[in-house]
Structure formats: C-alpha cells, structure tokens
Amino acid sequence: MQKKQNIFLRSLRELKSTRCLALTALLIAVNIALDLLGLTIRIPPNLRIGFGFLCNASIGMLFGPAVGMMGGVATDVLGYFAGNFTMGGYFPGYTLTAVVGGLLWGLWLYPRKVTVWRAVGAKTCINCLCNIGLNTLWLTITGGDAMRLLLAARVPKNLLLLPLEIALTYFGMKLVLKFYHMLPAREREAV
C-alpha cells in the first residue's frame, strides 16, 4: 500500500529542482514587472483587474503551497523595493497576505490539477480571505479609515470582479500547464 505524501513536504522537495527555482524566479519577476508597468484591464467606472495574481497562482499550482508562500514573500518584498516607495513605508501585513495567498493557491491547485471548481474555490478564498479580509484590516491599521467604510467599497468590487478573475485563473492555468508540459520529458521533473 502506497503511503500518501504530505503536500507541504512534497512542495518543499520541489525546491531541490533547478526548474522550480528558475520558473519561480521568472514568475516573480513577471509579476513585479506587470505591477510596475500597470498592465490591467480597466472596467468603468473605477474597477481594474491586474494580471499578477496569475503568476502567484502558477507558482502554487506548479510547485505547491510551501513554494507558493515563499514566492508570495519574495514578490511582496521585492515588489516594494522595486518601485513602491511612493506608497509609503513598508508594512509587513501585506507580506502576510501574500503568504496566505501563496498557501491558498498551492492548496487548491497543486499538484497541477486545474478544474473549474478548483479555480472557483481558489479565487473565491483569495478574494474573501486576502482581499476583503486581511487587506481591509491592513488598510484600516495603516490608513485609519473605519473598516465598515472600506468594506462597503471592497466587498462589491471583489464580488463583481470574481467571475472574470475565475475565468482568467482557469484558462490561464490551463495555458501554463500546456506550456509546462511542452518541455521535453527528460528536462521535466516527475512529481
């Protein structure tokens, strides 16, 4: 009888792979570049969807929750130092949000299983726990605004954007897997 391997240990073992380190670094760099360039879909009146979350989702899907959490830390900290000095001082709460996001992507999508329901579950958890929950808390702490005022704006925004973000997640992860599986078998590590 085969013993089921712990998903976190399996994800940590991915770090031994040069492919994991290289792809994770590339996806972190792409995420930061997308943020710095401001590439977004703008939906009137003032809604916008960034694409950086697809890089974080790809890391979690390909290499698991442990690598996803580490990628979240790296993306947040490097992104801050790469160009977000105009946003004020560094606040570690947003790094914690990035860690939770990496964890959720890895738990929902690893090991490389993308279904519509997994995309729905992952993006819904991210929007509820990270975007609405934690980020609203951090905005309350750092900005001094009342949480109920922030929630009044953030909840509808996240709910309105959720279907489009789910579709982007599902089709984006399918595309990432297609490219990942195009690599020659001798160069791909078996999971």
N, C-alpha and C positions, 0 to 999 in steps of 0.2 A: 504494500500500500504506500502510495507516494504522499509524503508529508507536505502540506500546503505551506509555502514560504511567506513570511511576514512581508507585507507590502513595503514597509519602511526599510527593512534590511535589504530587500531586493532593489529598492531605489538607491540606497547608499552604495550598493555594489556597482551601480551604473557609473559612479564617479571614477571607477578604475579604468573606464574606457576613454580613450583619447577622443573618440567620436562624440561621446557625451559632453566632454569638456569643450570641444570645439564648437559643436552645434549650440550648446547653451550660451557660450560667449557670443556667438554670432547673433542669436535671437535677442540677447540682452542689448547688444549694440543696435540692432534694428529697432527695438522698442524705444530706446533713448533717441535715436535719430528721428523716428516718427513723431515723438513728443516735441523735440526741438524744432522740427520743420512745421509743426502744427497741422499735419495732414489729418483732416477729419471730414466726416460727412455732416454738413450743416442742414438742420431741418428747422424752418421758420416756426415760431418766432425766435427762440434762442436755445434750441436743443442742438447738441452735437454729439457725434459718436466718433471716438478715436479708434485706432486700429491696434494700439499697443497691447491690449488685452489678449489679442490673438497670439502674440509672441509668448506671453506668460502661459497661456493655455497649451501651446505647443510644447513648451518645456515640461509642464506637468504631465501631458499625455505621453510624450516620448520617454521620459526618464523618471517619472514618479513624484510622489509628494515631498520626499526629502530634498531632491534636486530642485523641485519647484519652489520650496521655501527658500533655499539658498539663492536661487535665481531672483526671487522677489526682493530679498535684501540687497543683492547686487544692483538690480535695476533701480530701486528706490534711491540708494545712496549715490551711485554713480550718476543717475539722472539729476539728482540735486546738485552735485558738484559740476556737472557738465553744462548747466545753464539755468538752473532755477534759483540763483541767488537773488533774483528780483522778487521772489515770493516771500522773502523774509528769512528768519533763522530756521535752522534745521529742527524738526520736531520728530522724535522717534516713534510717535504714534502712527504716523503714516507708513513707517517701515514695518511696524507690527501688522498693519492692514495688508501690506504686500506679502508678508509671510503667510498670513491666513489665506490670502488669495492663492498663493502657490500651493499650499496644502490642499485647498478645495479642488483646484484643477487636477492635481495628482490623484486625489482620492476618487474623483468622478471619472476621469478619463484614462488612467493608467491601468493596465498595460496595453495601450494602443487599441482601445475598443471605443469606437465612436458610433453612437446611435442617437436618434433624435431625442430620446428620453434622457440619455446621459447629458446631452448638450442643454436640454431644458433644465435638468436638475443642477448642473454645474453653474450655469449663468444665473439662475434664479437664486441660488445660495450666495453667489458672489454679490449680486445686486442687493440682496436683503442684508446679509451679514456685514459685508465690507463697505459697499457704497452708502447704503442707508444707515446701517448701524454704526460701525466704527468710524467712518469718515465724518459722519454728522457729529459724533461725540468729539472728535478731534477739532472740528471747526468750532464747536461750542467752547472748548477749552482754550483754543488759540485766538479766536475772534471775539469771544464774549457775547455772541448772539444767543438768544434763547433757543433751546433745542426745538421747541414746538414750532417756532418760526422757520427754522431751517428744514424741519421735516415736512412742513406744508409745501415747500418748493421741491424738495429732493425726492419724496415718495412718488408724486405723479410723474416726474421726469424719468425716474428709473423704471416705473411701470410702463410708461409709453414707449421707451426705447427697448424694453426687454424682448419683444418679438423679433425685432430687427437684429439685435445682438445675438439672440439664439440662432437665427438663420446664419449669421456671419460665423458663429462658432462652429456650427455643424458643417457647413460647406468648407470653411477654412481648414478645419481639422482633417476633413476628408482629403483635401488638396495636399496638406502637409504629409499625410500618410502616403499618398500616391508618390510624392517626390522621395520620401524616405525609403520606400520600397523599391524605387528605381535604382538605388545603389546596388552595385554588384554584391552578391551574397557573401563572397569572401571578405568584403570590407565591412559588412554589417555584423554587429554582434548579435548572437541569438539571445532572446530574452528568456 
